Every structure is written in C-alpha cells, then in structure tokens.
Amino acid sequence: MIKLLVIDDSALMRKLLGELFAREPDFELSFARNGLEGLERLQSFSPDVVTLDVNMPQMDGLACLDRIMIERPCPVVMVSSHTEAGAEATLEALKLGAVDFITKPRGAVSLGMDELAPRLVEKVRAAAGARLRNSMRLKDRVRHRLRGGRAPDQRKVSAPSAAAAVESAATGDGLVLIGASTGGPLALEAVLEPLPATFPWPILIAQHMPAGFTGAFARRLDRLSALSVTEVVEPNSLHSGCVYIGRGDADIIISRRRSGLVAMAAPAGRDYPWHPSTDRLVRSAMDHVPASRLIGILLTGMGNDGAAAMTGLRTAGGRTIAEAEETAIVWGMAGRLVEANGASWVLPLGSIAARLQELVP
C-alpha cells in the first residue's frame, strides 16, 4: 500500500482528492488541514508521499515543505494554482525538494478533477517511488540533527560505468536536445549551470510542464546560468550560448528558414502523450540536421518520452546520454533509453555537463 498524506486547507480539495485516491486499491489516506497539522501527521502516519497545497493559513506550503525536507524527507507533490505567483512558488518548492507538482483545475474544481484524475494519480504514484537525492538539503539536515532532530540514513551511491567508450569530439555546428519530466527542473539546473556563456551549440529543452510555468522556469534558469535562456513562444533563430525552453502544453520543434535554423512552438501533437514532447523535438531536429551533429540527453522523468527518438538518433550516428539510475528522481525516460540500447553513455547527473563540454569543445 502507498500511504498518502493530503495537506490542504480546502475542505473541498480534501474531499475530492480523498474520493479520487479512495478509488485506487493501493492507497491508504490521511488528511491535514494546514501545514502545522501536516507536520504532526507526518510523524504519526509516516507517509510514503505527500500532496501539499501551496497557499494555506498559519503555515504555507513552502514553509511546511522546508520543514518536511529537513525533519523527515519524503516525496512531496505540490498542489499549485495556474497564476504567475503560483508558478514562482511552485518552482521555489521544486528547489526546496518537492518531486513534482500538479495544478488545480481552472473554473469549477469538482468538474475539472475528473479530467485531471488519471494524470494526477500517475504523478503521485510515481512520486511515491521516487528517489530523493542524498545530498539534498544535507547541510540543513545535519544542523537539525545537531539541534536534537534526527537525520535520515545516508546511503553510499556508486557511480555507474559509461555505456560506451569515449568518442571523439563533435565538429561543425550542431544542437543539444534535452528531455526531462519529474525531477527535471533541478536536474536541468545541474546540467546548465557549469556550462560557459560561450558554449558553441544551441540547447533545446522539452521539460514536461503546463502552460504558465515554463516562462517562469526559463527566467529562473536564465538567472542561474551563464547561458541566455528563453521560452519559445514564437519562432526563435538559434544561436550559440543560448538555451530554448519549450512552452508548456505545446511542443517545441526545429525548422529551417532562409536565415537558418529556428525553434518554434507547435500545437501539442495528438500522437505524442507528453508535452512539450521530447520525441517530437528530436525527430524534427533530425529532419534538418545530420545525426552526427546532434546530441540527445534524457534526464529524470516518468514515462518513456524521448526514448524511441533518441534510440533512432543513436542508430543514425548521433550521440546520446542517459542520466544514471543512481541520481535520477524517477528513472523512467532515461531508463527506457538504456533498455532500448539507445544511450551512448549512462552518466550520473553531476558528470553530464563535463561530458557535454568534452563532446562540444
């Protein structure tokens, strides 16, 4: 059984989430009306996963999350609004250690919940099995332990061997294509922050997110990285030193114009279940750029988006990197790429930027 703790000040949301997960045979439920009550339930109920509202009285979701990740780390899925303020708070929650987030239905919550239900259950179930990084908030947890709290056991993580021998560096102009889902925002920070502003190839990212969140996410990455990071809303010419984030609830594709390659936002394709779609991004890039000048990277995330297209990319002569299971929050997308023998390398998150700079010097 998956023990789920729902922390939400809305009686309606608690009722709807309770009814939704009560229909699932593998969930045991407990509820809390605010952050303070949630922290008490955390100790007595010992949940496997928590859904946590962002906006609550007495102790808001961010303050509660901060305490959870220090005092008793466990996977947390934030429940957020579609507003810009909600997007910023959600991204801060992911920085603090939340595994994923869901957005409240627009309009009548009770009506929108039925449409949201399958994806919500899938997200929470995946989060329950997520691997929290041992290094996350480690200094804060040590301080808490020294004050009399208890820190979780630390497991030694061994680095995996590369899936292929190191190949020679790429030559000529090319593109880096990155796909990510659950746990992706922090993983993308880890990949982009070490790269210099002079990194020669444009980087395009398909991070599964709803509309209204990818713009805030692009701005956050732009502040953290030496690279210039923008959300793709209209056609963007591709330049070195730049990162292009696909707009939420749409797809990001590559096209060619007289002036050169451009990244475009395209309506979400019916043949692709996840958006922005990594598979569609990679296939569109292969239509316009030789496979030898493409590097595909699949990071943490549930599902299999990107595995098929990147396997095809490697077969055609491209290079691909899968995040190793040891560091992935959810080893779904990257794991499927490895299972398909589509990864040139399988690397822990902290080694991906260095390998990228070796391949594109």
C-alpha positions in Angstrom: 0.0 0.0 0.0 1.1 3.6 -0.7 0.5 5.8 2.3 -0.6 9.2 1.0 -0.9 12.3 3.2 -3.0 15.1 1.8 -2.3 18.5 3.3 -4.8 21.2 2.1 -6.8 23.9 3.8 -9.7 23.5 1.4 -12.3 21.0 2.6 -13.5 20.6 -1.0 -10.0 19.7 -2.2 -9.5 17.3 0.6 -12.9 15.7 -0.2 -12.1 15.5 -4.0 -8.6 14.1 -3.5 -9.9 11.7 -0.9 -12.6 10.3 -3.2 -10.1 10.1 -6.1 -7.5 8.1 -4.3 -10.0 6.0 -2.4 -11.0 4.5 -5.8 -7.4 3.3 -6.2 -6.8 -0.1 -4.5 -3.2 0.6 -3.5 -3.6 3.9 -1.5 -4.0 4.4 2.3 -5.1 8.0 3.1 -4.6 10.6 5.8 -5.5 14.3 5.8 -4.3 17.5 7.4 -5.9 21.0 7.2 -2.8 23.1 7.3 1.0 22.9 7.5 1.3 22.6 11.3 -1.3 19.8 11.4 0.5 18.2 8.4 3.8 18.1 10.3 2.1 16.3 13.2 0.6 13.7 10.7 4.0 13.3 9.1 5.3 11.8 12.3 2.3 9.7 13.3 1.2 8.5 9.8 4.7 8.1 8.2 3.5 8.7 4.6 5.2 7.4 1.5 4.2 10.5 -0.4 2.6 13.9 0.4 0.4 16.2 -1.6 0.9 19.7 -0.3 -1.1 22.9 -1.1 1.0 25.9 -1.8 -1.3 28.5 -0.2 -2.5 27.8 3.3 -3.1 29.8 6.5 -0.9 29.5 9.7 1.9 27.8 7.8 2.0 27.9 4.0 3.1 25.1 1.7 6.7 26.4 1.2 7.3 26.7 5.0 5.8 23.2 5.6 7.9 21.7 2.7 11.0 23.3 4.2 10.3 21.5 7.5 9.5 18.2 5.8 12.7 18.1 3.8 14.8 18.8 6.9 13.0 16.8 9.6 11.6 13.8 7.7 12.4 13.9 3.9 9.8 12.1 1.8 8.5 12.7 -1.8 6.2 15.7 -2.0 3.9 16.7 -4.8 2.8 20.4 -4.7 -0.7 21.5 -5.5 -0.5 24.8 -7.2 -2.6 27.4 -8.9 -2.2 28.5 -12.6 -1.3 32.1 -11.6 2.2 33.6 -12.2 2.6 33.8 -8.4 1.7 30.2 -8.2 4.3 29.3 -10.8 7.0 31.1 -9.0 6.1 29.5 -5.7 6.0 26.1 -7.3 9.5 26.5 -8.8 10.7 27.5 -5.4 9.1 24.4 -4.0 11.0 22.2 -6.5 14.2 24.0 -5.4 13.4 23.2 -1.8 13.0 19.5 -2.6 9.5 18.8 -4.0 9.5 16.0 -6.5 6.7 17.2 -8.8 3.6 19.4 -8.9 0.0 19.4 -10.1 -2.1 22.4 -10.9 -5.7 22.9 -9.7 -8.3 22.7 -12.4 -9.5 26.0 -13.8 -13.0 27.1 -13.1 -15.2 24.6 -11.2 -12.7 22.4 -9.3 -15.1 19.5 -8.9 -15.8 19.3 -12.7 -12.1 19.7 -13.7 -10.9 17.0 -11.3 -12.3 14.2 -13.4 -10.2 15.3 -16.4 -7.2 15.7 -14.2 -7.6 12.4 -12.3 -5.6 9.9 -14.4 -2.5 12.2 -14.7 -2.8 13.1 -11.0 -2.8 9.5 -9.9 0.1 8.7 -12.2 2.1 11.6 -10.8 1.5 10.7 -7.2 2.2 7.0 -7.7 5.4 7.8 -9.5 6.4 10.3 -6.8 5.8 7.6 -4.1 8.6 5.5 -5.7 10.9 8.5 -6.4 14.4 8.5 -5.1 15.3 11.6 -3.1 18.9 12.7 -3.6 21.0 12.0 -0.6 22.8 15.4 -1.0 19.5 17.4 -1.0 19.4 19.8 2.0 22.2 17.8 3.6 23.7 20.8 5.5 20.2 21.8 6.8 19.5 18.2 7.9 22.9 18.0 9.8 22.1 21.2 11.6 18.7 19.9 12.5 20.3 16.7 13.9 22.8 18.7 16.0 19.8 20.6 17.4 18.3 17.3 18.6 16.4 16.2 15.4 17.1 13.0 13.5 18.5 12.9 10.0 17.8 10.0 7.7 20.4 7.4 6.9 22.8 8.2 4.2 23.4 5.6 1.5 26.6 5.5 -0.5 25.9 6.0 -4.2 28.3 4.3 -6.6 28.9 5.9 -10.0 27.9 3.7 -12.9 30.3 2.8 -15.7 29.8 4.5 -19.1 27.6 2.7 -21.6 30.1 3.3 -24.4 33.7 4.3 -24.8 34.5 8.0 -25.1 34.2 9.1 -28.7 36.0 11.9 -30.4 34.6 15.4 -30.0 31.9 16.6 -32.5 32.8 19.0 -35.2 30.8 21.7 -37.1 27.6 23.3 -35.9 25.0 21.3 -34.1 22.3 21.1 -31.5 21.9 19.7 -28.0 18.4 18.3 -27.3 17.4 17.6 -23.7 14.2 15.9 -22.4 13.1 15.8 -18.8 9.9 15.4 -16.7 9.5 14.6 -13.0 12.5 16.0 -11.1 13.7 17.8 -14.3 13.9 21.4 -13.1 16.7 20.7 -10.6 18.4 18.2 -13.0 18.4 20.9 -15.7 20.0 23.4 -13.3 22.8 20.9 -12.6 23.4 20.4 -16.3 23.3 24.1 -17.4 25.0 25.9 -14.5 28.5 24.6 -15.3 28.3 25.5 -19.0 30.1 28.7 -20.0 28.3 31.6 -21.9 30.5 30.6 -24.9 29.1 27.1 -25.2 29.1 26.8 -29.0 25.9 24.8 -29.7 22.3 25.9 -29.0 20.5 23.8 -26.4 16.8 23.0 -26.7 14.8 21.6 -23.8 11.5 19.7 -23.6 10.6 19.8 -19.9 7.1 18.5 -19.2 5.2 21.4 -17.7 1.9 23.1 -18.1 1.4 26.5 -19.8 2.1 29.4 -17.4 5.0 27.6 -15.7 7.6 27.3 -18.5 8.0 31.1 -18.8 8.8 31.4 -15.1 11.1 28.4 -15.3 13.0 29.9 -18.2 13.5 33.1 -16.3 14.8 31.2 -13.3 17.3 29.2 -15.4 18.4 32.5 -17.1 19.3 33.9 -13.7 21.2 30.8 -12.6 23.1 30.1 -15.8 25.7 32.0 -17.7 23.8 31.0 -20.8 20.9 33.0 -22.2 17.6 31.1 -21.5 14.3 31.9 -23.2 10.9 30.3 -23.5 10.0 29.6 -27.1 6.7 31.4 -27.8 7.3 32.5 -31.4 10.0 31.4 -33.9 13.5 31.9 -32.5 16.6 31.9 -34.5 19.1 29.5 -32.9 22.4 30.9 -31.6 25.4 29.6 -29.6 25.3 30.4 -25.9 21.5 30.2 -25.8 19.0 27.8 -24.3 15.5 27.4 -25.6 12.7 26.1 -23.4 9.6 24.6 -24.9 6.3 26.3 -24.0 4.1 24.3 -21.7 1.1 22.4 -23.1 2.7 22.8 -26.6 5.6 21.2 -28.4 9.0 22.7 -29.4 10.2 21.8 -32.9 13.1 22.7 -35.2 12.5 24.2 -38.6 14.8 25.8 -41.2 14.3 29.2 -42.8 16.5 31.2 -45.2 18.2 32.7 -42.2 19.0 29.4 -40.7 17.6 27.0 -38.1 14.7 28.2 -35.8 12.9 26.8 -32.8 9.1 27.1 -32.9 6.2 26.4 -30.6 3.8 24.0 -32.3 0.3 22.9 -31.1 0.6 19.8 -28.9 0.7 16.8 -31.3 -2.0 14.2 -30.9 0.4 11.3 -31.5 2.5 12.4 -28.5 1.1 11.9 -25.0 3.6 14.2 -23.2 4.2 17.9 -23.8 6.5 19.5 -24.6 7.3 16.3 -26.4 11.0 15.1 -26.4 10.3 12.6 -29.2 8.8 15.3 -31.5 11.7 17.7 -30.7 14.3 15.1 -31.6 12.6 13.9 -34.8 12.1 17.5 -36.0 15.8 18.2 -35.4 16.8 15.0 -37.4 14.8 16.4 -40.3 17.1 19.4 -40.7 20.4 18.5 -39.0 22.7 15.5 -39.7 22.5 13.0 -36.8 26.3 13.3 -36.3 25.8 16.9 -35.2 23.0 16.2 -32.7 23.5 15.2 -29.0 20.4 14.0 -27.1 20.2 13.9 -23.3 17.4 12.2 -21.4 17.1 13.1 -17.7 14.9 12.1 -14.8 11.2 11.6 -15.6 8.3 9.2 -15.6 7.1 7.6 -18.8 9.1 6.9 -22.0 9.1 10.3 -23.9 12.2 10.6 -25.9 13.5 7.0 -25.6 12.3 6.0 -29.1 13.5 9.1 -30.9 16.9 9.2 -29.2 17.4 5.5 -29.9 16.8 6.3 -33.6 19.2 9.2 -33.2 22.0 7.0 -31.9 21.3 4.4 -34.6 21.7 7.1 -37.3 25.1 8.2 -35.9 24.1 10.7 -33.2 25.3 10.7 -29.6 23.0 10.2 -26.6 23.4 10.5 -22.8 21.0 9.0 -20.3 21.0 10.1 -16.7 22.0 7.1 -14.4 19.5 5.5 -12.2 21.6 6.4 -9.1 20.9 10.1 -9.5 17.5 10.2 -11.3 14.5 11.1 -9.1 12.4 8.8 -11.4 14.3 6.5 -13.8 11.6 6.2 -16.4 12.5 8.2 -19.5 16.3 7.6 -19.2 15.8 4.1 -18.1 13.7 3.3 -21.2 16.5 4.7 -23.4 19.1 2.5 -21.7 16.8 -0.6 -22.0 16.5 0.1 -25.8 20.3 0.3 -26.1 19.8 3.9 -27.2 22.3 5.5 -24.8 25.9 6.2 -25.9 26.7 7.0 -22.2 24.9 6.4 -18.9 26.2 9.1 -16.5 25.3 10.4 -13.1 23.8 13.8 -13.2 27.0 15.6 -11.9 29.0 14.2 -14.9 26.8 15.2 -17.7 27.9 18.8 -18.2 31.6 17.8 -18.2 30.9 15.1 -20.9 28.9 17.6 -22.9 31.9 20.0 -22.9 34.2 17.2 -24.0 31.9 16.4 -26.9 31.4 20.1 -27.9 34.7 21.8 -27.1 
